[in-house]
Every structure is written in C-alpha cells, then in structure tokens.
C-alpha cells in the first residue's frame, strides 16, 4: 500500500514538516525515504540557486533529474529510482513546488506519464549539459493545483531581473538553446467589478483627452469614440475607492506608465487634473 501523507493539493508546509511527514532527508531535490517507501520530488523555482528548467505543459509536469553539474545519468541515485518507479507499485512519488523560500507547496502524488527524454540545460556552472526530463502526471488524472496570480507574477519578475544581468553573448546563446514549448500554469486572480456609471462619467468628463499627458486619445474605437482607459489613483487592491474622485481617464501609454513607475509626481498631477469636470 502506498503511503498517505495526509496532505491536500495546495497545502503549504515547512521543510521541517515535510521531513517529519515522509521521514526523508531535509536536503536535495529528490529525497528517497525507506521508512515510508516514498520518493519526494522538490521543484524549486528560484532561478538564482536552481539551474533546472522544470515546467508544466498542460497537465504534465516536466521534471529535471538529479545532478547539478555535468551530464546527468539515469543510473545515478534517485534518477534510477524514478525511472524504474512503474516497476515498484508500492513506491509513492510525491511532488512539491517552491516559489518562496521555506514554503513547500504540495502538488500531489504523481507517476510517469510518458517516455523519459533528454534535453540541453545549463548546469550550476552555466555550462551546457544533457539532462534527463521525467514527464509526470498527477495520479487518477487530477488537475494540478492553481496558484495565486501574484505568485506567478513575482516569479516572472525575478526571472526578468536575473536575465537583465546576463551579457549579450549569454543571452544570444541561451535564446538559441531555448525550448520552443512555453511552460504554462493555472492561476487564480481577484477581479473587481468596477462601477460602470463611474467609468462612463470619467471618460465623458475627459472629453477624449488623457488626464495625465493632456494629449488627445491616440485612436478611436470601433464606435468612433476616443479610446481612453480608466485608472484608480489609489488602487482598489490597496483599499482605493471605486468613486469619481479616485478615477481618471488615461491614454494607454500613460496607463502603463503609472503601473510600471508609480511615480509620485504623476499621482500628484492626477489629483490636480481630476478636478476637470464635464
């Protein structure tokens, strides 16, 4: 009988708790436990300290094998255990993902879904090498747990900051060796139901002119109306109100500028310009 850890997909636990539940080592990405007859797989998405390119494609998780430097071997430690896991029906294989330090997100019990294959990845020394990829699916065809959109956005931001530090030569080489299929995941996001009366009134009072740069809308929509976007000066996510006094009409360029820069001078200017009434 396969070990039951008593966890639900999406549960977040500490490394100490994980070690206690499975009776495994507290280190490494592939942790074998003879005590519970399990193999715990950890996918750490910290690009600064983890060279592996693990990713979801549909409902299949493409998990990189064991070995931080040089070509990986299927005969090496837990690579062999996972490769032969279908021949050991009593072995439980459990997957966790780490997006933030010390937070282990339980994905569920997994099994090999397809043929193991090789691809090129960088190792811990940024040298190209051959790695083994294990396509995994959740048992009983369950879907992977969704994550908050903020978690994915933070992960993408960290990767973008890391990439900015690479030289042109490194970027060219990595771009050439990139895998064609992008990773994908299901996320949850909070969406606010904006007051349509406030949105329409704010756009009318702007009279087709951006309330930040004071230029006319860059184009007209299919109804031949000047295209402007509504923006909350104090974001709804930070307890801003969906009211006329907190809402302005902006051209797309200024709208993006505010979200990217969040410049205090821009915000002050909007608080002055919002007094323009119809």
PyMOL commands that set and color helices and strands:
alter all, ss='L'
color gray80, all
select helices_A, chain A and resi 15-22+77-83+85-87+139-141+149-164+168-176+196-206+236-238+244-246+252-261+264-273
alter helices_A, ss='H'
color red, helices_A
select strands_A, chain A and resi 12-13+30-33+38-44+55-57+60-64+92-100+103-112+117-122+128-138+147-148+187-188+229-232+247-250
alter strands_A, ss='S'
color yellow, strands_A
deselect
rebuild
show_as cartoon
